[in-house]
């Protein structure tokens, strides 16, 4: 699985951070940072993060 965030859509609502804190975080400048290749065991949390994003900026790709 590969995670992408469309940063042109992202408004830093941080719903992904709440859904999958192992993958998504806010840096010191409140900018979103994320692990583009999280462990497969985190797939359910990442899928929840994608569903929770109010602007649908979180995208999942198959490797």
mmCIF file of the N, C-alpha and C atoms, coordinates in Angstrom:
data_MODEL
# 
_entry.id   MODEL 
# 
loop_
_atom_site.group_PDB 
_atom_site.id 
_atom_site.type_symbol 
_atom_site.label_atom_id 
_atom_site.label_alt_id 
_atom_site.label_comp_id 
_atom_site.label_asym_id 
_atom_site.label_entity_id 
_atom_site.label_seq_id 
_atom_site.pdbx_PDB_ins_code 
_atom_site.Cartn_x 
_atom_site.Cartn_y 
_atom_site.Cartn_z 
_atom_site.occupancy 
_atom_site.B_iso_or_equiv 
_atom_site.pdbx_formal_charge 
_atom_site.auth_seq_id 
_atom_site.auth_comp_id 
_atom_site.auth_asym_id 
_atom_site.auth_atom_id 
_atom_site.pdbx_PDB_model_num 
ATOM 1   N N  . UNK A 1 1  ? 0.840   -1.175 0.000  1.00 0.00 ? 1  UNK A N  1 
ATOM 2   C CA . UNK A 1 1  ? 0.000   0.000  0.000  1.00 0.00 ? 1  UNK A CA 1 
ATOM 3   C C  . UNK A 1 1  ? 0.885   1.237  0.000  1.00 0.00 ? 1  UNK A C  1 
ATOM 4   N N  . UNK A 1 2  ? 0.460   2.204  -0.750 1.00 0.00 ? 2  UNK A N  1 
ATOM 5   C CA . UNK A 1 2  ? 1.135   3.497  -0.792 1.00 0.00 ? 2  UNK A CA 1 
ATOM 6   C C  . UNK A 1 2  ? 0.092   4.567  -0.466 1.00 0.00 ? 2  UNK A C  1 
ATOM 7   N N  . UNK A 1 3  ? 0.472   5.497  0.398  1.00 0.00 ? 3  UNK A N  1 
ATOM 8   C CA . UNK A 1 3  ? -0.403  6.594  0.796  1.00 0.00 ? 3  UNK A CA 1 
ATOM 9   C C  . UNK A 1 3  ? 0.054   7.863  0.098  1.00 0.00 ? 3  UNK A C  1 
ATOM 10  N N  . UNK A 1 4  ? -0.911  8.596  -0.417 1.00 0.00 ? 4  UNK A N  1 
ATOM 11  C CA . UNK A 1 4  ? -0.635  9.917  -0.977 1.00 0.00 ? 4  UNK A CA 1 
ATOM 12  C C  . UNK A 1 4  ? -1.632  10.892 -0.377 1.00 0.00 ? 4  UNK A C  1 
ATOM 13  N N  . UNK A 1 5  ? -1.191  12.109 -0.197 1.00 0.00 ? 5  UNK A N  1 
ATOM 14  C CA . UNK A 1 5  ? -2.092  13.174 0.230  1.00 0.00 ? 5  UNK A CA 1 
ATOM 15  C C  . UNK A 1 5  ? -1.997  14.280 -0.803 1.00 0.00 ? 5  UNK A C  1 
ATOM 16  N N  . UNK A 1 6  ? -3.127  14.629 -1.377 1.00 0.00 ? 6  UNK A N  1 
ATOM 17  C CA . UNK A 1 6  ? -3.173  15.732 -2.328 1.00 0.00 ? 6  UNK A CA 1 
ATOM 18  C C  . UNK A 1 6  ? -3.105  17.028 -1.523 1.00 0.00 ? 6  UNK A C  1 
ATOM 19  N N  . UNK A 1 7  ? -1.914  17.604 -1.464 1.00 0.00 ? 7  UNK A N  1 
ATOM 20  C CA . UNK A 1 7  ? -1.702  18.776 -0.634 1.00 0.00 ? 7  UNK A CA 1 
ATOM 21  C C  . UNK A 1 7  ? -2.389  20.021 -1.184 1.00 0.00 ? 7  UNK A C  1 
ATOM 22  N N  . UNK A 1 8  ? -2.847  19.967 -2.428 1.00 0.00 ? 8  UNK A N  1 
ATOM 23  C CA . UNK A 1 8  ? -3.622  21.096 -2.947 1.00 0.00 ? 8  UNK A CA 1 
ATOM 24  C C  . UNK A 1 8  ? -5.041  21.067 -2.391 1.00 0.00 ? 8  UNK A C  1 
ATOM 25  N N  . UNK A 1 9  ? -5.502  19.881 -2.003 1.00 0.00 ? 9  UNK A N  1 
ATOM 26  C CA . UNK A 1 9  ? -6.829  19.744 -1.388 1.00 0.00 ? 9  UNK A CA 1 
ATOM 27  C C  . UNK A 1 9  ? -6.784  19.849 0.134  1.00 0.00 ? 9  UNK A C  1 
ATOM 28  N N  . UNK A 1 10 ? -5.699  19.370 0.726  1.00 0.00 ? 10 UNK A N  1 
ATOM 29  C CA . UNK A 1 10 ? -5.598  19.275 2.184  1.00 0.00 ? 10 UNK A CA 1 
ATOM 30  C C  . UNK A 1 10 ? -5.751  20.650 2.827  1.00 0.00 ? 10 UNK A C  1 
ATOM 31  N N  . UNK A 1 11 ? -6.601  20.695 3.840  1.00 0.00 ? 11 UNK A N  1 
ATOM 32  C CA . UNK A 1 11 ? -6.830  21.926 4.602  1.00 0.00 ? 11 UNK A CA 1 
ATOM 33  C C  . UNK A 1 11 ? -6.421  21.741 6.067  1.00 0.00 ? 11 UNK A C  1 
ATOM 34  N N  . UNK A 1 12 ? -5.679  20.671 6.325  1.00 0.00 ? 12 UNK A N  1 
ATOM 35  C CA . UNK A 1 12 ? -5.136  20.371 7.647  1.00 0.00 ? 12 UNK A CA 1 
ATOM 36  C C  . UNK A 1 12 ? -6.219  20.311 8.721  1.00 0.00 ? 12 UNK A C  1 
ATOM 37  N N  . UNK A 1 13 ? -7.327  19.657 8.391  1.00 0.00 ? 13 UNK A N  1 
ATOM 38  C CA . UNK A 1 13 ? -8.361  19.412 9.400  1.00 0.00 ? 13 UNK A CA 1 
ATOM 39  C C  . UNK A 1 13 ? -7.879  18.386 10.424 1.00 0.00 ? 13 UNK A C  1 
ATOM 40  N N  . UNK A 1 14 ? -6.884  17.590 10.040 1.00 0.00 ? 14 UNK A N  1 
ATOM 41  C CA . UNK A 1 14 ? -6.214  16.615 10.912 1.00 0.00 ? 14 UNK A CA 1 
ATOM 42  C C  . UNK A 1 14 ? -7.070  15.420 11.283 1.00 0.00 ? 14 UNK A C  1 
ATOM 43  N N  . UNK A 1 15 ? -8.138  15.167 10.561 1.00 0.00 ? 15 UNK A N  1 
ATOM 44  C CA . UNK A 1 15 ? -8.939  13.982 10.847 1.00 0.00 ? 15 UNK A CA 1 
ATOM 45  C C  . UNK A 1 15 ? -8.129  12.708 10.595 1.00 0.00 ? 15 UNK A C  1 
ATOM 46  N N  . UNK A 1 16 ? -7.228  12.758 9.631  1.00 0.00 ? 16 UNK A N  1 
ATOM 47  C CA . UNK A 1 16 ? -6.368  11.602 9.363  1.00 0.00 ? 16 UNK A CA 1 
ATOM 48  C C  . UNK A 1 16 ? -5.430  11.333 10.536 1.00 0.00 ? 16 UNK A C  1 
ATOM 49  N N  . UNK A 1 17 ? -4.968  12.396 11.175 1.00 0.00 ? 17 UNK A N  1 
ATOM 50  C CA . UNK A 1 17 ? -4.079  12.258 12.336 1.00 0.00 ? 17 UNK A CA 1 
ATOM 51  C C  . UNK A 1 17 ? -4.807  11.536 13.466 1.00 0.00 ? 17 UNK A C  1 
ATOM 52  N N  . UNK A 1 18 ? -6.060  11.886 13.686 1.00 0.00 ? 18 UNK A N  1 
ATOM 53  C CA . UNK A 1 18 ? -6.846  11.229 14.731 1.00 0.00 ? 18 UNK A CA 1 
ATOM 54  C C  . UNK A 1 18 ? -7.129  9.767  14.383 1.00 0.00 ? 18 UNK A C  1 
ATOM 55  N N  . UNK A 1 19 ? -7.363  9.489  13.097 1.00 0.00 ? 19 UNK A N  1 
ATOM 56  C CA . UNK A 1 19 ? -7.714  8.131  12.666 1.00 0.00 ? 19 UNK A CA 1 
ATOM 57  C C  . UNK A 1 19 ? -6.503  7.199  12.613 1.00 0.00 ? 19 UNK A C  1 
ATOM 58  N N  . UNK A 1 20 ? -5.350  7.744  12.217 1.00 0.00 ? 20 UNK A N  1 
ATOM 59  C CA . UNK A 1 20 ? -4.156  6.897  12.049 1.00 0.00 ? 20 UNK A CA 1 
ATOM 60  C C  . UNK A 1 20 ? -2.908  7.664  12.490 1.00 0.00 ? 20 UNK A C  1 
ATOM 61  N N  . UNK A 1 21 ? -2.746  7.874  13.795 1.00 0.00 ? 21 UNK A N  1 
ATOM 62  C CA . UNK A 1 21 ? -1.602  8.662  14.282 1.00 0.00 ? 21 UNK A CA 1 
ATOM 63  C C  . UNK A 1 21 ? -0.244  7.998  14.033 1.00 0.00 ? 21 UNK A C  1 
ATOM 64  N N  . UNK A 1 22 ? -0.261  6.708  13.730 1.00 0.00 ? 22 UNK A N  1 
ATOM 65  C CA . UNK A 1 22 ? 0.994   6.017  13.403 1.00 0.00 ? 22 UNK A CA 1 
ATOM 66  C C  . UNK A 1 22 ? 1.490   6.404  12.019 1.00 0.00 ? 22 UNK A C  1 
ATOM 67  N N  . UNK A 1 23 ? 0.610   6.962  11.195 1.00 0.00 ? 23 UNK A N  1 
ATOM 68  C CA . UNK A 1 23 ? 0.928   7.269  9.799  1.00 0.00 ? 23 UNK A CA 1 
ATOM 69  C C  . UNK A 1 23 ? 0.948   8.779  9.544  1.00 0.00 ? 23 UNK A C  1 
ATOM 70  N N  . UNK A 1 24 ? 0.019   9.505  10.156 1.00 0.00 ? 24 UNK A N  1 
ATOM 71  C CA . UNK A 1 24 ? -0.139  10.938 9.899  1.00 0.00 ? 24 UNK A CA 1 
ATOM 72  C C  . UNK A 1 24 ? 0.186   11.741 11.151 1.00 0.00 ? 24 UNK A C  1 
ATOM 73  N N  . UNK A 1 25 ? 0.774   12.928 10.950 1.00 0.00 ? 25 UNK A N  1 
ATOM 74  C CA . UNK A 1 25 ? 1.095   13.813 12.069 1.00 0.00 ? 25 UNK A CA 1 
ATOM 75  C C  . UNK A 1 25 ? 1.153   15.247 11.562 1.00 0.00 ? 25 UNK A C  1 
ATOM 76  N N  . UNK A 1 26 ? 1.110   16.159 12.502 1.00 0.00 ? 26 UNK A N  1 
ATOM 77  C CA . UNK A 1 26 ? 1.332   17.570 12.191 1.00 0.00 ? 26 UNK A CA 1 
ATOM 78  C C  . UNK A 1 26 ? 2.716   17.941 12.712 1.00 0.00 ? 26 UNK A C  1 
ATOM 79  N N  . UNK A 1 27 ? 3.483   18.640 11.886 1.00 0.00 ? 27 UNK A N  1 
ATOM 80  C CA . UNK A 1 27 ? 4.819   19.046 12.319 1.00 0.00 ? 27 UNK A CA 1 
ATOM 81  C C  . UNK A 1 27 ? 4.734   20.315 13.165 1.00 0.00 ? 27 UNK A C  1 
ATOM 82  N N  . UNK A 1 28 ? 5.880   20.867 13.504 1.00 0.00 ? 28 UNK A N  1 
ATOM 83  C CA . UNK A 1 28 ? 5.927   22.049 14.366 1.00 0.00 ? 28 UNK A CA 1 
ATOM 84  C C  . UNK A 1 28 ? 5.255   23.270 13.751 1.00 0.00 ? 28 UNK A C  1 
ATOM 85  N N  . UNK A 1 29 ? 5.109   23.276 12.431 1.00 0.00 ? 29 UNK A N  1 
ATOM 86  C CA . UNK A 1 29 ? 4.445   24.372 11.729 1.00 0.00 ? 29 UNK A CA 1 
ATOM 87  C C  . UNK A 1 29 ? 2.988   24.048 11.413 1.00 0.00 ? 29 UNK A C  1 
ATOM 88  N N  . UNK A 1 30 ? 2.465   22.985 12.023 1.00 0.00 ? 30 UNK A N  1 
ATOM 89  C CA . UNK A 1 30 ? 1.094   22.507 11.787 1.00 0.00 ? 30 UNK A CA 1 
ATOM 90  C C  . UNK A 1 30 ? 0.858   22.110 10.332 1.00 0.00 ? 30 UNK A C  1 
ATOM 91  N N  . UNK A 1 31 ? 1.900   21.640 9.686  1.00 0.00 ? 31 UNK A N  1 
ATOM 92  C CA . UNK A 1 31 ? 1.789   21.086 8.329  1.00 0.00 ? 31 UNK A CA 1 
ATOM 93  C C  . UNK A 1 31 ? 1.695   19.568 8.444  1.00 0.00 ? 31 UNK A C  1 
ATOM 94  N N  . UNK A 1 32 ? 0.909   18.974 7.556  1.00 0.00 ? 32 UNK A N  1 
ATOM 95  C CA . UNK A 1 32 ? 0.736   17.527 7.575  1.00 0.00 ? 32 UNK A CA 1 
ATOM 96  C C  . UNK A 1 32 ? 1.981   16.825 7.064  1.00 0.00 ? 32 UNK A C  1 
ATOM 97  N N  . UNK A 1 33 ? 2.421   15.815 7.794  1.00 0.00 ? 33 UNK A N  1 
ATOM 98  C CA . UNK A 1 33 ? 3.484   14.913 7.361  1.00 0.00 ? 33 UNK A CA 1 
ATOM 99  C C  . UNK A 1 33 ? 2.937   13.502 7.506  1.00 0.00 ? 33 UNK A C  1 
ATOM 100 N N  . UNK A 1 34 ? 3.449   12.584 6.688  1.00 0.00 ? 34 UNK A N  1 
ATOM 101 C CA . UNK A 1 34 ? 2.909   11.225 6.737  1.00 0.00 ? 34 UNK A CA 1 
ATOM 102 C C  . UNK A 1 34 ? 3.910   10.227 6.196  1.00 0.00 ? 34 UNK A C  1 
ATOM 103 N N  . UNK A 1 35 ? 3.696   8.975  6.558  1.00 0.00 ? 35 UNK A N  1 
ATOM 104 C CA . UNK A 1 35 ? 4.489   7.852  6.080  1.00 0.00 ? 35 UNK A CA 1 
ATOM 105 C C  . UNK A 1 35 ? 3.821   7.342  4.808  1.00 0.00 ? 35 UNK A C  1 
ATOM 106 N N  . UNK A 1 36 ? 4.488   7.493  3.682  1.00 0.00 ? 36 UNK A N  1 
ATOM 107 C CA . UNK A 1 36 ? 3.910   7.108  2.392  1.00 0.00 ? 36 UNK A CA 1 
ATOM 108 C C  . UNK A 1 36 ? 3.820   5.594  2.219  1.00 0.00 ? 36 UNK A C  1 
ATOM 109 N N  . UNK A 1 37 ? 4.584   4.839  2.980  1.00 0.00 ? 37 UNK A N  1 
ATOM 110 C CA . UNK A 1 37 ? 4.572   3.381  2.851  1.00 0.00 ? 37 UNK A CA 1 
ATOM 111 C C  . UNK A 1 37 ? 4.436   2.726  4.235  1.00 0.00 ? 37 UNK A C  1 
ATOM 112 N N  . UNK A 1 38 ? 3.286   2.879  4.855  1.00 0.00 ? 38 UNK A N  1 
ATOM 113 C CA . UNK A 1 38 ? 3.104   2.289  6.188  1.00 0.00 ? 38 UNK A CA 1 
ATOM 114 C C  . UNK A 1 38 ? 3.006   0.759  6.118  1.00 0.00 ? 38 UNK A C  1 
ATOM 115 N N  . UNK A 1 39 ? 3.198   0.145  7.250  1.00 0.00 ? 39 UNK A N  1 
ATOM 116 C CA . UNK A 1 39 ? 3.082   -1.311 7.350  1.00 0.00 ? 39 UNK A CA 1 
ATOM 117 C C  . UNK A 1 39 ? 1.668   -1.752 6.973  1.00 0.00 ? 39 UNK A C  1 
ATOM 118 N N  . UNK A 1 40 ? 1.571   -2.926 6.368  1.00 0.00 ? 40 UNK A N  1 
ATOM 119 C CA . UNK A 1 40 ? 0.269   -3.457 5.955  1.00 0.00 ? 40 UNK A CA 1 
ATOM 120 C C  . UNK A 1 40 ? -0.704  -3.593 7.126  1.00 0.00 ? 40 UNK A C  1 
ATOM 121 N N  . UNK A 1 41 ? -0.185  -3.816 8.312  1.00 0.00 ? 41 UNK A N  1 
ATOM 122 C CA . UNK A 1 41 ? -1.045  -3.956 9.493  1.00 0.00 ? 41 UNK A CA 1 
ATOM 123 C C  . UNK A 1 41 ? -1.810  -2.664 9.798  1.00 0.00 ? 41 UNK A C  1 
ATOM 124 N N  . UNK A 1 42 ? -1.340  -1.545 9.268  1.00 0.00 ? 42 UNK A N  1 
ATOM 125 C CA . UNK A 1 42 ? -1.996  -0.260 9.509  1.00 0.00 ? 42 UNK A CA 1 
ATOM 126 C C  . UNK A 1 42 ? -3.066  0.060  8.470  1.00 0.00 ? 42 UNK A C  1 
ATOM 127 N N  . UNK A 1 43 ? -3.301  -0.856 7.527  1.00 0.00 ? 43 UNK A N  1 
ATOM 128 C CA . UNK A 1 43 ? -4.273  -0.606 6.462  1.00 0.00 ? 43 UNK A CA 1 
ATOM 129 C C  . UNK A 1 43 ? -5.659  -0.204 6.994  1.00 0.00 ? 43 UNK A C  1 
ATOM 130 N N  . UNK A 1 44 ? -6.221  -0.884 7.976  1.00 0.00 ? 44 UNK A N  1 
ATOM 131 C CA . UNK A 1 44 ? -7.549  -0.460 8.456  1.00 0.00 ? 44 UNK A CA 1 
ATOM 132 C C  . UNK A 1 44 ? -7.559  0.983  8.966  1.00 0.00 ? 44 UNK A C  1 
ATOM 133 N N  . UNK A 1 45 ? -6.552  1.383  9.678  1.00 0.00 ? 45 UNK A N  1 
ATOM 134 C CA . UNK A 1 45 ? -6.483  2.757  10.188 1.00 0.00 ? 45 UNK A CA 1 
ATOM 135 C C  . UNK A 1 45 ? -6.314  3.756  9.053  1.00 0.00 ? 45 UNK A C  1 
ATOM 136 N N  . UNK A 1 46 ? -5.510  3.412  8.055  1.00 0.00 ? 46 UNK A N  1 
ATOM 137 C CA . UNK A 1 46 ? -5.298  4.310  6.915  1.00 0.00 ? 46 UNK A CA 1 
ATOM 138 C C  . UNK A 1 46 ? -6.583  4.432  6.092  1.00 0.00 ? 46 UNK A C  1 
ATOM 139 N N  . UNK A 1 47 ? -7.298  3.331  5.922  1.00 0.00 ? 47 UNK A N  1 
ATOM 140 C CA . UNK A 1 47 ? -8.581  3.395  5.216  1.00 0.00 ? 47 UNK A CA 1 
ATOM 141 C C  . UNK A 1 47 ? -9.567  4.281  5.972  1.00 0.00 ? 47 UNK A C  1 
ATOM 142 N N  . UNK A 1 48 ? -9.567  4.188  7.289  1.00 0.00 ? 48 UNK A N  1 
ATOM 143 C CA . UNK A 1 48 ? -10.423 5.055  8.103  1.00 0.00 ? 48 UNK A CA 1 
ATOM 144 C C  . UNK A 1 48 ? -10.000 6.518  7.948  1.00 0.00 ? 48 UNK A C  1 
ATOM 145 N N  . UNK A 1 49 ? -8.713  6.769  7.901  1.00 0.00 ? 49 UNK A N  1 
ATOM 146 C CA . UNK A 1 49 ? -8.215  8.137  7.704  1.00 0.00 ? 49 UNK A CA 1 
ATOM 147 C C  . UNK A 1 49 ? -8.686  8.697  6.367  1.00 0.00 ? 49 UNK A C  1 
ATOM 148 N N  . UNK A 1 50 ? -8.664  7.878  5.327  1.00 0.00 ? 50 UNK A N  1 
ATOM 149 C CA . UNK A 1 50 ? -9.121  8.324  4.009  1.00 0.00 ? 50 UNK A CA 1 
ATOM 150 C C  . UNK A 1 50 ? -10.613 8.644  4.042  1.00 0.00 ? 50 UNK A C  1 
ATOM 151 N N  . UNK A 1 51 ? -11.388 7.813  4.723  1.00 0.00 ? 51 UNK A N  1 
ATOM 152 C CA . UNK A 1 51 ? -12.834 8.064  4.837  1.00 0.00 ? 51 UNK A CA 1 
ATOM 153 C C  . UNK A 1 51 ? -13.121 9.301  5.681  1.00 0.00 ? 51 UNK A C  1 
ATOM 154 N N  . UNK A 1 52 ? -12.299 9.553  6.682  1.00 0.00 ? 52 UNK A N  1 
ATOM 155 C CA . UNK A 1 52 ? -12.530 10.666 7.603  1.00 0.00 ? 52 UNK A CA 1 
ATOM 156 C C  . UNK A 1 52 ? -12.149 12.021 7.019  1.00 0.00 ? 52 UNK A C  1 
ATOM 157 N N  . UNK A 1 53 ? -11.341 12.029 5.990  1.00 0.00 ? 53 UNK A N  1 
ATOM 158 C CA . UNK A 1 53 ? -10.884 13.302 5.420  1.00 0.00 ? 53 UNK A CA 1 
ATOM 159 C C  . UNK A 1 53 ? -12.060 14.053 4.790  1.00 0.00 ? 53 UNK A C  1 
ATOM 160 N N  . UNK A 1 54 ? -12.374 15.244 5.306  1.00 0.00 ? 54 UNK A N  1 
ATOM 161 C CA . UNK A 1 54 ? -13.539 15.962 4.786  1.00 0.00 ? 54 UNK A CA 1 
ATOM 162 C C  . UNK A 1 54 ? -13.383 16.471 3.355  1.00 0.00 ? 54 UNK A C  1 
ATOM 163 N N  . UNK A 1 55 ? -12.149 16.547 2.865  1.00 0.00 ? 55 UNK A N  1 
ATOM 164 C CA . UNK A 1 55 ? -11.939 17.020 1.489  1.00 0.00 ? 55 UNK A CA 1 
ATOM 165 C C  . UNK A 1 55 ? -11.408 15.907 0.586  1.00 0.00 ? 55 UNK A C  1 
ATOM 166 N N  . UNK A 1 56 ? -11.401 14.685 1.099  1.00 0.00 ? 56 UNK A N  1 
ATOM 167 C CA . UNK A 1 56 ? -10.952 13.500 0.363  1.00 0.00 ? 56 UNK A CA 1 
ATOM 168 C C  . UNK A 1 56 ? -9.557  13.664 -0.237 1.00 0.00 ? 56 UNK A C  1 
ATOM 169 N N  . UNK A 1 57 ? -8.641  14.207 0.565  1.00 0.00 ? 57 UNK A N  1 
ATOM 170 C CA . UNK A 1 57 ? -7.272  14.423 0.115  1.00 0.00 ? 57 UNK A CA 1 
ATOM 171 C C  . UNK A 1 57 ? -6.382  13.200 0.320  1.00 0.00 ? 57 UNK A C  1 
ATOM 172 N N  . UNK A 1 58 ? -6.801  12.263 1.171  1.00 0.00 ? 58 UNK A N  1 
ATOM 173 C CA . UNK A 1 58 ? -5.999  11.061 1.451  1.00 0.00 ? 58 UNK A CA 1 
ATOM 174 C C  . UNK A 1 58 ? -6.341  9.999  0.418  1.00 0.00 ? 58 UNK A C  1 
ATOM 175 N N  . UNK A 1 59 ? -5.314  9.553  -0.292 1.00 0.00 ? 59 UNK A N  1 
ATOM 176 C CA . UNK A 1 59 ? -5.492  8.592  -1.385 1.00 0.00 ? 59 UNK A CA 1 
ATOM 177 C C  . UNK A 1 59 ? -4.638  7.362  -1.119 1.00 0.00 ? 59 UNK A C  1 
ATOM 178 N N  . UNK A 1 60 ? -5.177  6.199  -1.451 1.00 0.00 ? 60 UNK A N  1 
ATOM 179 C CA . UNK A 1 60 ? -4.464  4.934  -1.272 1.00 0.00 ? 60 UNK A CA 1 
ATOM 180 C C  . UNK A 1 60 ? -4.224  4.299  -2.623 1.00 0.00 ? 60 UNK A C  1 
ATOM 181 N N  . UNK A 1 61 ? -3.007  3.834  -2.843 1.00 0.00 ? 61 UNK A N  1 
ATOM 182 C CA . UNK A 1 61 ? -2.632  3.129  -4.065 1.00 0.00 ? 61 UNK A CA 1 
ATOM 183 C C  . UNK A 1 61 ? -2.139  1.749  -3.702 1.00 0.00 ? 61 UNK A C  1 
ATOM 184 N N  . UNK A 1 62 ? -2.422  0.776  -4.548 1.00 0.00 ? 62 UNK A N  1 
ATOM 185 C CA . UNK A 1 62 ? -1.841  -0.551 -4.379 1.00 0.00 ? 62 UNK A CA 1 
ATOM 186 C C  . UNK A 1 62 ? -0.408  -0.516 -4.881 1.00 0.00 ? 62 UNK A C  1 
ATOM 187 N N  . UNK A 1 63 ? 0.468   -1.206 -4.176 1.00 0.00 ? 63 UNK A N  1 
ATOM 188 C CA . UNK A 1 63 ? 1.870   -1.308 -4.630 1.00 0.00 ? 63 UNK A CA 1 
ATOM 189 C C  . UNK A 1 63 ? 2.007   -2.315 -5.716 1.00 0.00 ? 63 UNK A C  1 
# 
